[in-house]
Amino acid sequence: MRQIVFDTETTGLEPELGHRIIEIGAIELVNRRRTGRQFHRYLCPDRTIDPGAVQVHGLTTEFLSGQPRFGDIFDELREFVAGAELIIHNAPFDVAFMDAELAMLAAKGVFEQKLTTRDVCSVLDTLALARQLHPGQRNSLDVLCKRYSIDNSHRDLHGALLDADLLLEVYLAMTGGQGALTLDDKAAAAGVAAAVTKAVRPAGTLVVRRATAGELQAHQGMLELLDRKSGGKTAWRQFDCVPEAATPAP
C-alpha cells in the first residue's frame, strides 16, 4: 500500500479570501515503511502573508519571492501523489487549499475540466482518526507527539516537511507502530503470503514453567505502566485467569 504523509503551510487561513499555499512537504510510505522518497517545495504566493501566519511558520514574502509558483511544480507534485492515499492532519484545511490552487490552474486553461485533490488520490484525516481514538481530548499534532512519546522538541516553528515527518511517526503509532510482525520486505512488496509450515511437537513430557513471584511482580509493574499510558485500557486485564507463582521443583 502506497501512502503519502502530506502537509502545507499557507499565507493565511481562508482560501476563499485568496490565501495561497507557500510550502508543501510530503513523505512516501510503502507498506508502512519509509521509502526515502519525499517532496518538498517552497512556493511564491504572489500576495502578502498574514502577520499571524508568519509567526506560525516564519516564512516571509522576501524569502518566497524567488521561489516557483504552484503551477510550476504541479506536474511533479501530481506524479508524486497520484494513486496514493494522502495522510493529512486536519485534512479539510489542506485539501481546501489544494483544491483552490487547482481551481486557479483550471481557470487558466491548464486542465480541460475541473480537477480536485480527490480526483488524483484518496485522503485519510488523522485528526478525525485521533478524535475516534481519544474522544473528548485535545488532538493537535503537538499533543499527539506527547501522547505517543514522539520527540518534537525541535519544532520551534511549523514547517511542512517537519510536520509531515512528525505526523508520519504519530500515524504509525496510532495505527499500531511499524508492524514488526509483518512479512519480510520482499514478500510484503510482492503481496505474497508467508509460507505456513506445521510445527512438529517434540517427543517427551511437556514441561510447564510457571512465573516466579518476582516475575509476577514485574508483570504487574508493566501492566500498571501500560494502564497509565493507555488511560486504563490495558487489554490484558480483561482476562480472568492470573498465572500462579512457580512452586519449587521437588
C-alpha positions as CSV (number, residue, x, y, z in Angstrom):
1,M,0.0,0.0,0.0
2,R,1.4,3.4,-1.0
3,Q,0.7,6.4,1.2
4,I,1.9,10.0,1.3
5,V,2.1,11.9,4.6
6,F,1.3,15.4,3.5
7,D,1.3,18.9,4.9
8,T,1.2,22.5,3.7
9,E,1.9,26.0,5.0
10,T,-0.2,28.9,3.8
11,T,-0.4,32.7,3.7
12,G,-3.5,32.7,5.9
13,L,-6.4,30.6,7.0
14,E,-9.1,31.2,4.2
15,P,-8.5,30.0,0.7
16,E,-11.8,31.6,-0.3
17,L,-10.2,35.0,0.6
18,G,-7.3,34.4,-1.8
19,H,-4.8,32.9,0.6
20,R,-2.3,30.6,-1.0
21,I,0.0,27.6,-0.3
22,I,3.6,28.6,0.3
23,E,5.2,25.3,1.3
24,I,4.4,21.6,0.6
25,G,6.0,18.7,2.4
26,A,5.3,15.1,1.6
27,I,6.9,11.8,2.6
28,E,6.3,8.4,0.9
29,L,5.4,5.2,2.7
30,V,5.0,1.8,1.1
31,N,3.6,-1.0,3.3
32,R,4.0,1.3,6.3
33,R,7.7,1.8,5.7
34,R,9.7,4.9,4.6
35,T,11.0,4.6,1.0
36,G,13.3,7.5,1.3
37,R,11.3,9.5,-1.3
38,Q,10.0,12.9,-0.4
39,F,8.7,16.0,-2.0
40,H,9.4,19.5,-0.6
41,R,8.9,22.9,-2.2
42,Y,8.6,26.5,-1.2
43,L,6.2,28.5,-3.4
44,C,5.8,32.1,-4.3
45,P,2.2,33.2,-3.5
46,D,2.1,36.5,-5.4
47,R,0.5,38.1,-2.3
48,T,1.3,39.2,1.2
49,I,1.4,36.8,4.1
50,D,-0.7,37.5,7.2
51,P,1.5,38.5,10.2
52,G,-0.1,35.8,12.3
53,A,0.8,33.2,9.7
54,V,4.5,34.4,9.7
55,Q,4.6,33.9,13.5
56,V,3.5,30.3,12.9
57,H,5.8,29.2,10.2
58,G,8.4,32.0,9.8
59,L,8.1,32.2,6.0
60,T,8.3,35.8,4.7
61,T,7.4,37.4,1.4
62,E,11.0,38.3,0.8
63,F,12.2,34.7,1.1
64,L,9.4,33.3,-1.1
65,S,9.7,35.9,-3.9
66,G,12.3,33.9,-5.8
67,Q,10.5,30.5,-5.4
68,P,8.5,28.8,-8.1
69,R,4.7,29.1,-8.3
70,F,2.2,26.3,-7.7
71,G,1.6,25.9,-11.4
72,D,5.4,25.4,-12.0
73,I,5.6,22.4,-9.7
74,F,2.1,20.9,-10.2
75,D,3.1,18.2,-12.7
76,E,5.9,17.0,-10.4
77,L,3.6,17.0,-7.4
78,R,0.8,15.2,-9.2
79,E,3.2,12.5,-10.3
80,F,4.4,12.1,-6.7
81,V,1.0,11.7,-5.1
82,A,-1.0,10.1,-7.9
83,G,-2.9,6.9,-6.8
84,A,-1.6,7.1,-3.2
85,E,-3.5,7.7,0.0
86,L,-2.7,11.2,1.4
87,I,-2.3,11.1,5.2
88,I,-3.1,14.7,6.5
89,H,-3.8,16.1,9.9
90,N,-6.9,18.2,9.7
91,A,-7.3,17.2,6.0
92,P,-10.2,19.6,5.2
93,F,-7.8,22.5,5.6
94,D,-5.1,21.3,3.3
95,V,-7.5,19.8,0.8
96,A,-9.4,23.1,0.6
97,F,-6.2,25.0,-0.2
98,M,-5.1,22.3,-2.8
99,D,-8.5,22.5,-4.5
100,A,-8.3,26.3,-4.6
101,E,-4.9,26.1,-6.3
102,L,-6.2,23.6,-8.8
103,A,-9.3,25.8,-9.5
104,M,-6.9,28.7,-10.3
105,L,-5.0,26.5,-12.7
106,A,-8.2,25.3,-14.3
107,A,-9.3,28.9,-14.8
108,K,-6.1,29.5,-16.7
109,G,-6.9,26.5,-19.0
110,V,-4.3,24.2,-17.7
111,F,-6.9,21.4,-17.4
112,E,-9.7,20.5,-19.8
113,Q,-12.1,20.1,-16.9
114,K,-12.2,20.8,-13.2
115,L,-9.8,18.8,-11.1
116,T,-9.8,18.2,-7.3
117,T,-7.3,16.6,-4.9
118,R,-9.5,13.5,-4.5
119,D,-9.5,13.1,-8.3
120,V,-5.8,12.3,-8.0
121,C,-5.6,10.4,-4.7
122,S,-7.6,9.4,-1.7
123,V,-7.3,11.2,1.7
124,L,-7.1,10.0,5.3
125,D,-7.6,12.6,8.0
126,T,-5.5,11.7,11.1
127,L,-7.3,14.4,13.2
128,A,-10.6,12.6,12.7
129,L,-8.9,9.3,13.5
130,A,-7.3,10.7,16.7
131,R,-10.8,12.0,17.8
132,Q,-12.1,8.5,17.4
133,L,-9.3,7.0,19.4
134,H,-9.2,9.8,22.0
135,P,-12.7,11.3,22.2
136,G,-13.1,14.5,24.3
137,Q,-9.4,15.2,24.3
138,R,-7.1,17.6,22.5
139,N,-5.6,16.1,19.4
140,S,-3.3,18.6,17.9
141,L,-0.1,17.3,16.4
142,D,2.0,18.6,19.4
143,V,-0.4,16.9,21.8
144,L,-0.3,13.6,19.9
145,C,3.5,13.7,19.8
146,K,3.5,14.0,23.6
147,R,0.8,11.3,23.9
148,Y,2.8,8.8,21.8
149,S,6.3,9.8,23.2
150,I,7.5,11.3,19.9
151,D,10.2,13.9,20.2
152,N,9.1,17.2,18.8
153,S,11.4,19.4,20.8
154,H,13.0,20.7,17.6
155,R,9.6,22.1,16.4
156,D,10.0,25.8,17.2
157,L,8.1,26.8,14.1
158,H,5.7,24.9,11.9
159,G,7.2,23.6,8.6
160,A,5.5,21.4,6.0
161,L,8.3,18.8,5.8
162,L,9.0,18.8,9.5
163,D,5.3,18.5,10.4
164,A,4.9,15.7,7.8
165,D,7.8,13.8,9.4
166,L,6.2,14.1,12.9
167,L,2.8,13.2,11.5
168,L,4.3,10.1,10.0
169,E,5.5,8.9,13.3
170,V,2.2,9.8,15.0
171,Y,0.2,7.9,12.3
172,L,2.3,4.8,12.7
173,A,2.0,4.9,16.5
174,M,-1.8,5.5,16.4
175,T,-2.3,2.6,14.0
176,G,0.0,0.0,15.5
177,G,3.5,1.1,15.1
178,Q,5.9,-0.2,12.4
179,G,4.3,-3.6,12.4
180,A,7.2,-5.8,13.4
181,L,5.1,-9.0,12.8
182,T,4.9,-8.4,9.1
183,L,6.3,-10.3,6.2
184,D,9.9,-9.6,5.1
185,D,10.2,-6.6,2.8
186,K,10.4,-8.6,-0.5
187,A,7.3,-10.7,0.3
188,A,5.3,-7.7,1.5
189,A,6.2,-5.7,-1.6
190,A,5.1,-8.5,-3.8
191,G,2.0,-9.2,-1.8
192,V,2.9,-12.8,-1.3
193,A,1.6,-14.6,1.8
194,A,4.3,-16.2,4.0
195,A,4.6,-19.9,3.8
196,V,3.0,-21.8,6.6
197,T,4.5,-25.0,7.9
198,K,3.2,-27.3,10.6
199,A,5.2,-27.3,13.8
200,V,6.5,-30.7,14.9
201,R,5.8,-31.4,18.6
202,P,9.0,-32.7,20.3
203,A,8.9,-36.1,21.9
204,G,8.8,-36.5,25.6
205,T,7.0,-34.8,28.5
206,L,5.9,-31.2,28.0
207,V,7.4,-29.1,30.8
208,V,5.2,-26.3,32.1
209,R,7.2,-23.5,33.7
210,R,5.1,-21.0,35.8
211,A,6.1,-17.5,36.6
212,T,8.0,-16.9,39.8
213,A,6.8,-14.4,42.4
214,G,9.4,-11.9,41.2
215,E,8.3,-12.3,37.6
216,L,4.7,-11.8,38.5
217,Q,5.6,-8.6,40.4
218,A,7.5,-7.3,37.4
219,H,4.5,-8.2,35.2
220,Q,2.1,-6.2,37.4
221,G,4.5,-3.3,37.2
222,M,4.4,-3.4,33.5
223,L,0.6,-3.6,33.4
224,E,0.5,-0.5,35.7
225,L,2.8,1.3,33.2
226,L,0.6,0.3,30.3
227,D,-2.5,1.4,32.2
228,R,-1.1,4.9,32.7
229,K,0.0,5.1,29.0
230,S,-3.3,3.9,27.6
231,G,-5.7,5.6,30.1
232,G,-6.6,2.3,31.9
233,K,-7.5,0.3,28.8
234,T,-4.9,-2.4,29.1
235,A,-6.4,-5.4,27.2
236,W,-4.5,-8.0,29.4
237,R,-6.7,-7.1,32.4
238,Q,-9.7,-8.4,30.6
239,F,-8.5,-11.9,31.2
240,D,-9.8,-13.6,34.3
241,C,-7.0,-16.1,34.8
242,V,-4.0,-14.9,36.7
243,P,-0.8,-17.1,36.4
244,E,0.2,-18.8,39.6
245,A,3.6,-18.4,41.0
246,A,6.0,-21.3,40.4
247,T,6.4,-23.9,43.1
248,P,9.9,-25.2,43.8
249,A,10.7,-28.4,42.0
250,P,11.0,-31.4,44.2
